[in-house]
Structure formats: structure tokens, C-alpha cells
Amino acid sequence: MNEKDINKIATDLREVISRLVKILKNEVKTDDLLSLTERSTLASIYRNTLIYHNTGILSAELAALEKVTTQSMSQIINKLLKYGFITKTPSLEDKRKVFITITETGKECIEKKKHASEEWLAKSITEKITQKEKEILVEAIPVLTKLVNLK
């Protein structure tokens, strides 16, 4: 496969994934409280505390993950704190550091959104694609996962 073919694959993949994400966001509205960046930040805190079993994440680490300034992250954290989605805990070793963790309310918010997204996708897969296309999706998932280095 030549460079032109690979560039075409990259363009098509970017476009279809972008459209899928946009449709998911529009179809699955579980709340209007949070902006996209605020939901993404809450999801990062969720992953950090639940999946990686960490005791919290620093504001600067969140800002780097979400690619926003520390000032913007401070505003996001304050809003998430206001809604009871997160807690802030000072470090025992360094009082200047504050760890951010997700609360039960925050977990419920994320899990509700995840469930709604998965439900919408499952329904779309069931209704819109053939058995052969479903098999192709199953084969594509490890390839896509490899692209984003999740495993």
C-alpha cells in the first residue's frame, strides 16, 4: 500500500470517527450541566481513580491530559466541585498539592453517560448493519485499539 492510499485511509477514518463521536454526543444527552470539556475532565478523573486505582490526580496533570491551561482547569474543577462530582484532598507530603478524586455522584454521572452511549451504539449496530459487517467490526476493534494504545 502506498503513501497516498494510507493518507486516504487516515482521512476516511478521521472523518467517520469524528462523525460517530458527534452523533453520539447529540443522541446521548444525559445532562446539560456540563460542557464537553467538563465531561471529558470528569471522565479522566473517573479513569484515574477507578481504572488505575490511584488515590487522586493533580490539577496540573488533568490540565495536561485535557490540553487546557491550568487556569481553565481550575475553573472546571470548581464547577465539578460545585455539583458534588469530585472532592479535593490535600497531599500529606506536600501541602501545595491537592488530589482530585471522583465522588459517587460523579461516578453515577459518568456511568449513566457510558450506559446510554453503549445502548445507542448497540441499537444502531443491531438495526443498521449486516451480520458480516458486525463480524468486520469485531475484527476492527483490536486494530483500532492498537492505534490508540489502550492495551
N, C-alpha and C positions, 0 to 999 in steps of 0.2 A: 504494500500500500504506500502510495507516495504522499508527500507533504500536503499537497492540495486536497487529497482525499481525507487525510487526518484533520485538516483545518475545517473541512465541511462537516465531518462528524462532530468536532468540537462546537461549531456554530449551532448545528441542529440540536445537540444535546443541551447546550446552554439555553437555547430558546424554549425547548419543551419543558425543561426543569423549571425555568422561570415562570412559564405559564401555569404549570401544575401548582407551584407554590402560591402564585397569585390566586388561582381558583380556590385552593384550599383555604386561604385566608378569607376570601369572600364568602365561601359556602359555610364555613365553620366559624360562626360568630358566637363565642361563648360569653363574651363580655365586651363592654365598651369602655371599661375603666382604664385600661392600659393601652399605650401605644405599642407599635410593633417592637421598638427598641426596648421598652419596659418589659414586654412579654419575653423577648429574647434574653434579657438580663435575668429575669426570674427563672427561665429555663436553664440558664448557665449555673445559677446558684443551686437549683434542683439537682442537676447532674453532678455538680461538685460535692454536694453533701450526701446525696443518696447513692449515686452510682460509684463514686470514687471513695465514699466513706470518710471524707475529710470533715474536720470539725468546723470548717468555715473557709471563706475565701476573702481576700483583702480587696478593698475598693479599687486599688490600682490594678490588681490582677483582672478584675471584672472589666475595667475600662479598656485594658489591652485586649481582652477576649472579644469585647463588643465593638472595638475600634472607635471609641469615643474618648473625649477628653476626660480628665479626672473631675473637672468641674461639672460636666454634663452627667457623669456617673454619680456624683454627689446628689444632684437633683433627682435622678432616677431612684437612687437608694432612699432618699427622703420620701418619695411618693410610695414606694413599695412598703416602707416602714409605716407610713400613714394608714395604709389599707390593711396592715397586720399580716402581710405576706412574708416578711423577713424579720429577723432580730439582729441586733448588733451586740457583740460581746468583746470587751477589751482584752487584749492579749495579756497573759500573766507575766510574760518575759519583757515585753516592750509596751508600755502604756500608750505609746503613739499609734500603735497598730490596733485596728478594730476588725474583728472577723464577722462576716456576714453569713447567716445561715437561714434556711427556709423554715417557715412555720407550717403547722398542719393546714392552716388556711391557704398558704401559698402552694403546698403540695396538692391540695384539692383543686385549686385553680389550674395548675399545670396538667394534672391527671384528667380533669374534665375536658380540657382542650385536646389532649392526646387521644382520648377515647372518641371524641366527636370526629377528629380527623381520620382516625383509623376506621371508624364506622362509615364515613363518607367514602373513603377510598375503597373499602370492601364492597360497598353497594355499587360503586362505579365499575369496579373490576367485574363483579357478577353480571351487571347489566350491559356493559359496553364491549366486552372483548370475548373472543372465542376461547375454547379450551387450549388450542395450540398457542394463542397469544399469552394465555396465563402461564403456560409452560416456559415460554420465552422470557416472561417477567421473572420467573423463578430462577432461570439461568442467568439473567442480567443482574440480579441483586448482588451476588458476590463480586461481580466486575465493578459495579458502582461503588460498593463498599471499599474495594481496593483503591478506587480513585480518591476517596475521601479519607483513607487510612483510619477507619474506625476500628478495624480488627487487625 
